[in-house]
Amino acid sequence: MLQEHMSVVLMQDLPAAGLLAGDVGVVVHVHRGGEAYEIEFIALNGATVAVETLLANQVRAASRHDIPHVRAA
């Protein structure tokens, strides 16, 4: 189960929020024992891009082996 403040990777595009699979966010709240999560996605300047409630299968924990990628919001 993911914990608050963990970095996560989005597993599918969310066009309405302007997010793409592979975007990195942070868990800000855990719903119903890990059924869903409130995830904040931020730009490198610290500005919030989106806060989305996502099901457990829509995100995964970031790994120390992941390679970050930058794109314009």
FIKOLZA-1660 file (N, C-alpha, C; in steps of 0.1 Angstrom, whole numbers, plus 5000, padded with zeros to 4 digits):
% residues 73
   i   px   py   pz ch aa at
   1 5008 4988 5000  A  M  N
   1 5000 5000 5000  A  M CA
   1 5009 5012 5000  A  M  C
   2 5005 5022 4993  A  L  N
   2 5012 5035 4992  A  L CA
   2 5009 5043 5005  A  L  C
   3 5018 5051 5009  A  Q  N
   3 5017 5059 5021  A  Q CA
   3 5017 5074 5017  A  Q  C
   4 5012 5082 5026  A  E  N
   4 5013 5097 5024  A  E CA
   4 5027 5101 5022  A  E  C
   5 5029 5110 5013  A  H  N
   5 5042 5117 5010  A  H CA
   5 5051 5108 5001  A  H  C
   6 5046 5096 4997  A  M  N
   6 5054 5088 4988  A  M CA
   6 5053 5094 4974  A  M  C
   7 5063 5093 4966  A  S  N
   7 5063 5096 4952  A  S CA
   7 5057 5085 4944  A  S  C
   8 5048 5088 4934  A  V  N
   8 5042 5078 4926  A  V CA
   8 5042 5082 4912  A  V  C
   9 5040 5072 4903  A  V  N
   9 5040 5074 4889  A  V CA
   9 5026 5071 4883  A  V  C
  10 5021 5080 4875  A  L  N
  10 5008 5078 4869  A  L CA
  10 5009 5067 4858  A  L  C
  11 4999 5058 4858  A  M  N
  11 5000 5047 4849  A  M CA
  11 4991 5049 4836  A  M  C
  12 4984 5059 4836  A  Q  N
  12 4975 5062 4824  A  Q CA
  12 4973 5077 4822  A  Q  C
  13 4971 5081 4810  A  D  N
  13 4969 5095 4807  A  D CA
  13 4956 5099 4813  A  D  C
  14 4956 5112 4818  A  L  N
  14 4944 5118 4823  A  L CA
  14 4942 5132 4816  A  L  C
  15 4937 5131 4803  A  P  N
  15 4937 5143 4795  A  P CA
  15 4930 5155 4801  A  P  C
  16 4919 5153 4808  A  A  N
  16 4911 5164 4814  A  A CA
  16 4920 5171 4824  A  A  C
  17 4929 5165 4830  A  A  N
  17 4938 5171 4840  A  A CA
  17 4951 5176 4834  A  A  C
  18 4953 5173 4821  A  G  N
  18 4966 5176 4815  A  G CA
  18 4978 5167 4819  A  G  C
  19 4975 5155 4824  A  L  N
  19 4985 5146 4828  A  L CA
  19 4987 5135 4819  A  L  C
  20 4999 5130 4818  A  L  N
  20 5003 5118 4809  A  L CA
  20 5009 5107 4818  A  L  C
  21 5006 5095 4813  A  A  N
  21 5013 5083 4819  A  A CA
  21 5027 5086 4821  A  A  C
  22 5033 5083 4832  A  G  N
  22 5047 5086 4835  A  G CA
  22 5049 5098 4844  A  G  C
  23 5039 5107 4844  A  D  N
  23 5041 5119 4853  A  D CA
  23 5042 5114 4867  A  D  C
  24 5050 5122 4875  A  V  N
  24 5053 5119 4889  A  V CA
  24 5045 5128 4898  A  V  C
  25 5039 5122 4908  A  G  N
  25 5031 5129 4918  A  G CA
  25 5035 5125 4932  A  G  C
  26 5028 5131 4942  A  V  N
  26 5030 5127 4956  A  V CA
  26 5017 5124 4962  A  V  C
  27 5016 5113 4970  A  V  N
  27 5004 5110 4978  A  V CA
  27 5002 5120 4989  A  V  C
  28 4990 5126 4989  A  V  N
  28 4987 5136 4999  A  V CA
  28 4976 5131 5009  A  V  C
  29 4969 5120 5004  A  H  N
  29 4959 5114 5013  A  H CA
  29 4956 5100 5008  A  H  C
  30 4954 5091 5017  A  V  N
  30 4951 5077 5014  A  V CA
  30 4936 5075 5017  A  V  C
  31 4928 5070 5008  A  H  N
  31 4914 5068 5010  A  H CA
  31 4911 5053 5012  A  H  C
  32 4902 5050 5021  A  R  N
  32 4897 5036 5024  A  R CA
  32 4908 5025 5024  A  R  C
  33 4918 5027 5032  A  G  N
  33 4928 5017 5033  A  G CA
  33 4936 5014 5021  A  G  C
  34 4937 5024 5011  A  G  N
  34 4945 5022 4999  A  G CA
  34 4937 5018 4987  A  G  C
  35 4924 5019 4987  A  E  N
  35 4916 5017 4975  A  E CA
  35 4918 5029 4965  A  E  C
  36 4920 5041 4971  A  A  N
  36 4922 5052 4962  A  A CA
  36 4932 5062 4969  A  A  C
  37 4937 5071 4962  A  Y  N
  37 4947 5081 4967  A  Y CA
  37 4944 5095 4962  A  Y  C
  38 4947 5105 4970  A  E  N
  38 4947 5118 4965  A  E CA
  38 4962 5121 4962  A  E  C
  39 4964 5125 4949  A  I  N
  39 4978 5127 4944  A  I CA
  39 4979 5141 4939  A  I  C
  40 4990 5147 4943  A  E  N
  40 4993 5161 4939  A  E CA
  40 5004 5160 4929  A  E  C
  41 5002 5166 4917  A  F  N
  41 5012 5167 4907  A  F CA
  41 5017 5182 4906  A  F  C
  42 5030 5184 4907  A  I  N
  42 5036 5197 4907  A  I CA
  42 5046 5199 4896  A  I  C
  43 5048 5212 4892  A  A  N
  43 5058 5216 4883  A  A CA
  43 5071 5218 4891  A  A  C
  44 5082 5218 4884  A  L  N
  44 5095 5220 4891  A  L CA
  44 5096 5233 4898  A  L  C
  45 5088 5243 4895  A  N  N
  45 5088 5255 4902  A  N CA
  45 5080 5255 4915  A  N  C
  46 5074 5243 4918  A  G  N
  46 5066 5241 4930  A  G CA
  46 5051 5244 4928  A  G  C
  47 5047 5249 4916  A  A  N
  47 5033 5252 4914  A  A CA
  47 5025 5239 4912  A  A  C
  48 5013 5238 4918  A  T  N
  48 5005 5226 4916  A  T CA
  48 4999 5226 4902  A  T  C
  49 5001 5215 4895  A  V  N
  49 4995 5213 4882  A  V CA
  49 4981 5207 4883  A  V  C
  50 4980 5197 4892  A  A  N
  50 4967 5190 4894  A  A CA
  50 4967 5183 4907  A  A  C
  51 4955 5181 4913  A  V  N
  51 4953 5172 4925  A  V CA
  51 4942 5163 4920  A  V  C
  52 4945 5150 4920  A  E  N
  52 4935 5141 4915  A  E CA
  52 4933 5129 4925  A  E  C
  53 4920 5125 4926  A  T  N
  53 4917 5113 4933  A  T CA
  53 4918 5101 4923  A  T  C
  54 4927 5092 4926  A  L  N
  54 4930 5081 4917  A  L CA
  54 4929 5067 4924  A  L  C
  55 4924 5057 4916  A  L  N
  55 4923 5044 4921  A  L CA
  55 4937 5038 4922  A  L  C
  56 4938 5028 4930  A  A  N
  56 4951 5021 4933  A  A CA
  56 4958 5016 4920  A  A  C
  57 4950 5012 4910  A  N  N
  57 4956 5007 4898  A  N CA
  57 4960 5018 4888  A  N  C
  58 4957 5030 4891  A  Q  N
  58 4961 5041 4882  A  Q CA
  58 4975 5047 4885  A  Q  C
  59 4981 5043 4897  A  V  N
  59 4994 5048 4901  A  V CA
  59 5002 5036 4906  A  V  C
  60 5015 5038 4906  A  R  N
  60 5024 5028 4913  A  R CA
  60 5035 5036 4920  A  R  C
  61 5041 5030 4930  A  A  N
  61 5051 5036 4937  A  A CA
  61 5063 5039 4928  A  A  C
  62 5069 5051 4929  A  A  N
  62 5081 5054 4922  A  A CA
  62 5093 5045 4927  A  A  C
  63 5101 5041 4918  A  S  N
  63 5113 5033 4921  A  S CA
  63 5125 5041 4920  A  S  C
  64 5135 5037 4928  A  R  N
  64 5148 5043 4927  A  R CA
  64 5155 5041 4914  A  R  C
  65 5150 5031 4906  A  H  N
  65 5155 5028 4893  A  H CA
  65 5148 5036 4882  A  H  C
  66 5137 5043 4885  A  D  N
  66 5130 5051 4875  A  D CA
  66 5139 5063 4870  A  D  C
  67 5137 5067 4858  A  I  N
  67 5144 5078 4852  A  I CA
  67 5134 5089 4850  A  I  C
  68 5136 5100 4857  A  P  N
  68 5126 5112 4855  A  P CA
  68 5127 5117 4841  A  P  C
  69 5117 5123 4836  A  H  N
  69 5116 5129 4823  A  H CA
  69 5109 5143 4825  A  H  C
  70 5113 5153 4818  A  V  N
  70 5107 5166 4819  A  V CA
  70 5100 5169 4806  A  V  C
  71 5088 5175 4808  A  R  N
  71 5080 5180 4797  A  R CA
  71 5073 5193 4802  A  R  C
  72 5070 5202 4792  A  A  N
  72 5062 5214 4796  A  A CA
  72 5048 5211 4799  A  A  C
  73 5043 5217 4809  A  A  N
  73 5029 5215 4813  A  A CA
  73 5019 5221 4803  A  A  C
% end
